[in-house]
């Protein structure tokens, strides 16, 4: 199968209690692609960068088999820049800077080879652009997955709701689910979000795991208790990349397989937070991933007899 993803390819500056980075490579589509590249061998990015971007980074993605032909490079423009600061509680962060820069000029045009993906992964970006990407695929993908964040809810809620009505799976964090639905209870929030369009609602709760809602079913995958969370940036996107990567690899988009995808997404996210930026995602082996997934399975397993 194949995946097309749209999202930011960006520079980030991150501050956590463990350290601080200058500009490092980040962006939603970057994390999604690194994570998915361990599963999918037909991963394609649509994005935009300025000529200040480190072009070696694109070579590294290509070396992992990711197609970067859909990344537009605009001369004389700066790449999207985001800066955030985490407190001791790594579940919350303050956004310090969001410089849209070249994103303001983005009018995504899918290369011909991108027009028939099996899975369309709409990464975090302006919802109007997510909609433009949906409009360009010639046959409806088997699965359309969307990730977003509070920034877009604050400034583009109507466009966001319009695109949400066209998708199959939404992945958002707990606070965003509350903001989108106006409901505090996550069960109620998921139910309300499902009435907006998606048949599957994934709510990410950081170190408290992730929930998958579908009709009257709910599945829970915990997060792996880690001794040290170094930098949570990109964990949500990495989760999404692992999730779609697994579905793509197994060619199975059933609810049962989505439960497995939730575990693979969570496993990839648990690696992401172990180092700054995308560093940890660049050095993984299939064996490490398998060991990590087994740790999740053991974490979730219980023998119990009820008389
Ligand atoms: P996450 O920690 O999974 O929410 O994703 C963090 C990544 O999202 C960073 O690498 C940022 O470059 C990117 N990002 C932050 N804000 C935005 C935004 N408003 N739109 C698109 N991407 C963003």
Boltz pocket constraint, residues with backbone or C-beta under 6 A from the ligand:
constraints:
  - pocket:
      binder: B
      contacts: [[A, 8], [A, 10], [A, 11], [A, 12], [A, 26], [A, 27], [A, 28], [A, 81], [A, 82], [A, 98], [A, 124], [A, 125], [A, 126], [A, 149], [A, 151], [A, 152], [A, 232], [A, 233], [A, 234], [A, 235], [A, 236], [A, 237], [A, 238]]
      max_distance: 6.0
